[in-house]
Amino acid sequence: MRKLLIGVVILAVLLVAADRISVAVAENQISDRLASAYGLAGKPGVTITGFPFLTQVVTGDYQQIDVSANQVSAGGAVLHDLNVRLTGVHATVSQLLGNGSSMVTADRAVGSAMVGFGTVDHRLPSGFQLHPDGKNLSVSGNLAVGGARIPVSATVTLGVSGSGISVTPVHVSVPGVATLPSAYSSQLRVVVPLSTLPLHLRLTSVHVTPDGLRIGAAARDVQFART
């Protein structure tokens, strides 16, 4: 009886070890495929959740895969601390091992990342800088109007457009000027292009934080890895 018990324990340990080795191999393979498919500078971190892993392999359905990357280029901006959660992932054993030409798919993807204030600064008139102001942002600098440099400060709001993050002035102030011509505000209305996000994500939200802009993104029926 004792020998049988020891044998069962050893078998259980071996099965757990095989499960963990298999998940590590799969995570590495998916990371390689993502880096190749989206031209990432480095391999993203990949974590396949759920235990045991091998039962998910048998069905070809994975509850959740988390993807992370420190820095990713996205159109006209650089994203920092990118985190994406893929749910309802469907992949065959062949796809996990990197064989075949079909796509690995996910029912849904939800992600977030940071965009530095400097990314927006570069699209504003020269010399202007953003500063956190609660849920909004304040901006100040000198505008070129009619051949003169006019000191201007403004509060701007952020929004989501089909092209990216829209920056819109809502209150513009110029010392000694009561009625402002539209030329002042129009120069402060810019868009940070984010139409091309990794994993076919689409921008859904943007919020001001002390460290930068926190963006949210989502997608459905994602095809995220091709050999």
C-alpha positions in Angstrom: 0.0 0.0 0.0 2.8 2.3 0.9 4.5 1.7 -2.4 1.3 2.4 -4.3 0.9 5.7 -2.4 4.4 6.7 -3.2 3.9 5.8 -6.8 0.7 7.9 -7.0 2.6 10.9 -5.4 5.4 10.5 -7.9 3.0 10.3 -10.8 1.2 13.4 -9.6 4.5 15.3 -9.3 5.5 14.3 -12.8 2.1 15.3 -14.2 2.3 18.7 -12.6 5.9 19.1 -13.8 4.8 18.1 -17.4 1.9 20.6 -17.2 4.2 23.5 -16.1 6.8 22.7 -18.7 4.1 22.5 -21.4 2.7 25.9 -20.4 6.1 27.5 -20.4 6.8 26.2 -23.9 3.4 27.4 -25.2 3.9 30.9 -23.6 7.3 31.2 -25.3 5.9 30.2 -28.6 3.0 32.6 -28.5 5.4 35.4 -27.5 7.6 34.7 -30.5 4.6 34.7 -32.8 3.2 38.0 -31.4 6.6 39.7 -31.8 6.8 38.5 -35.4 3.2 39.3 -36.3 3.3 42.9 -34.9 6.9 43.8 -35.5 7.6 44.3 -31.8 11.1 45.4 -30.8 11.2 42.7 -28.1 9.3 39.6 -27.1 6.2 40.4 -25.0 5.5 38.7 -21.7 2.9 36.0 -22.1 1.0 34.2 -19.3 -1.5 31.5 -19.8 -3.8 31.2 -16.8 -5.8 28.2 -15.6 -4.7 24.9 -14.2 -4.2 22.3 -15.4 -2.9 23.6 -18.7 -2.9 20.3 -20.5 -6.7 19.9 -20.3 -7.0 23.2 -22.1 -4.6 21.9 -24.8 -6.9 18.9 -25.3 -10.0 21.1 -25.9 -8.1 23.8 -27.8 -9.8 26.5 -25.7 -8.0 28.7 -23.3 -9.8 30.9 -20.8 -7.3 33.7 -20.5 -3.9 34.7 -21.9 -2.3 37.9 -20.6 0.2 39.8 -22.8 2.5 42.6 -21.6 5.2 44.8 -23.1 7.3 47.6 -21.7 7.3 49.7 -24.9 5.4 49.4 -28.2 5.3 51.8 -31.2 1.7 52.5 -32.2 1.2 54.8 -35.1 2.2 58.3 -33.9 2.9 57.4 -30.3 4.9 55.1 -28.1 3.0 53.0 -25.6 4.5 52.2 -22.3 3.4 49.4 -19.8 1.1 47.7 -22.3 -1.1 45.0 -20.8 -3.6 43.0 -22.8 -6.0 40.3 -21.6 -7.2 37.9 -24.2 -10.2 35.7 -23.3 -11.8 32.9 -25.2 -8.6 31.9 -27.0 -8.9 29.1 -29.5 -5.7 27.3 -30.7 -4.8 23.8 -31.8 -1.8 22.0 -30.5 -0.2 22.5 -33.9 -0.7 26.3 -33.6 0.8 26.4 -30.1 3.9 24.6 -31.4 4.2 27.1 -34.2 3.1 24.9 -37.1 0.6 25.6 -39.8 -0.6 28.8 -41.3 -4.0 29.3 -39.7 -4.7 32.0 -37.2 -4.9 31.8 -33.4 -8.0 33.6 -32.4 -9.5 35.2 -29.3 -13.1 36.1 -28.7 -12.2 39.3 -26.9 -9.2 41.5 -26.0 -9.1 44.3 -23.4 -5.9 46.3 -22.9 -4.4 49.4 -21.3 -1.2 51.4 -21.7 0.4 54.7 -20.8 1.1 57.6 -23.2 3.6 60.2 -22.0 2.7 63.9 -21.9 5.6 64.5 -24.2 3.8 62.7 -27.0 1.1 65.3 -26.9 3.6 68.2 -26.4 5.3 67.4 -29.7 2.0 68.0 -31.5 1.3 71.3 -29.8 2.8 74.6 -31.0 6.5 74.8 -30.2 7.3 75.5 -26.6 3.9 74.4 -25.2 3.7 71.9 -22.4 0.9 69.9 -20.8 0.4 69.7 -17.0 -2.1 67.5 -15.1 -5.1 69.5 -13.9 -7.4 67.1 -12.2 -9.3 65.1 -14.8 -8.2 67.6 -17.5 -4.9 69.1 -18.6 -3.6 72.6 -18.6 -1.3 73.9 -21.3 0.8 77.1 -21.6 3.2 78.7 -23.9 3.5 81.4 -26.6 1.5 81.4 -29.8 2.5 83.0 -33.0 -0.4 85.2 -34.0 -0.1 88.0 -36.6 3.7 88.0 -36.4 3.8 88.3 -32.6 4.4 85.8 -29.8 1.4 85.9 -27.5 1.5 84.2 -24.0 -1.4 81.8 -23.8 -2.7 79.4 -21.2 -5.6 77.0 -21.6 -7.5 74.1 -20.2 -7.9 71.2 -22.6 -10.0 68.1 -22.5 -9.2 64.7 -24.0 -11.4 62.5 -26.1 -11.4 59.4 -28.3 -11.8 59.8 -32.0 -11.4 57.3 -34.9 -7.9 58.6 -35.4 -6.7 58.6 -31.8 -6.6 60.9 -28.8 -8.2 64.3 -29.5 -7.0 67.3 -27.6 -9.6 70.2 -27.4 -9.2 73.5 -25.7 -12.2 74.5 -23.5 -10.9 77.6 -21.9 -8.2 79.8 -23.4 -6.8 82.8 -21.6 -4.6 85.6 -22.9 -3.5 88.4 -20.6 -5.3 91.7 -21.4 -7.5 90.1 -24.1 -11.2 89.7 -23.3 -12.5 88.3 -26.6 -10.2 85.7 -28.2 -10.1 85.1 -31.9 -10.5 81.5 -33.1 -6.8 81.5 -34.2 -5.8 81.0 -30.5 -7.8 77.9 -29.8 -7.4 76.3 -33.3 -3.7 76.0 -32.8 -4.2 74.1 -29.6 -6.6 71.6 -31.1 -4.6 68.5 -32.0 -4.9 64.7 -32.4 -2.4 62.1 -31.3 -2.8 59.3 -33.9 -3.5 55.9 -32.4 -5.4 54.2 -35.1 -2.9 51.4 -35.3 -2.7 49.6 -32.0 -1.2 46.1 -31.4 -3.5 43.1 -31.5 -6.0 45.1 -33.6 -7.2 46.9 -30.5 -9.3 50.0 -30.9 -9.0 53.0 -28.5 -11.9 53.2 -26.1 -10.9 55.6 -23.4 -8.3 58.1 -22.2 -7.7 59.4 -18.7 -5.3 61.8 -17.1 -2.9 60.5 -14.4 0.0 62.3 -12.7 2.4 60.2 -14.8 0.8 60.5 -18.3 -2.3 59.5 -20.2 -3.8 56.1 -19.4 -5.6 54.7 -22.4 -8.0 51.8 -22.6 -8.6 49.7 -25.7 -10.6 46.7 -26.8 -11.4 44.4 -29.7 -13.5 41.3 -30.5 -12.7 38.3 -32.7 -9.0 39.0 -32.6 -6.6 37.1 -34.9 -3.3 37.6 -33.1 -0.7 35.2 -34.4 0.3 34.0 -37.8 3.3 31.8 -38.7 
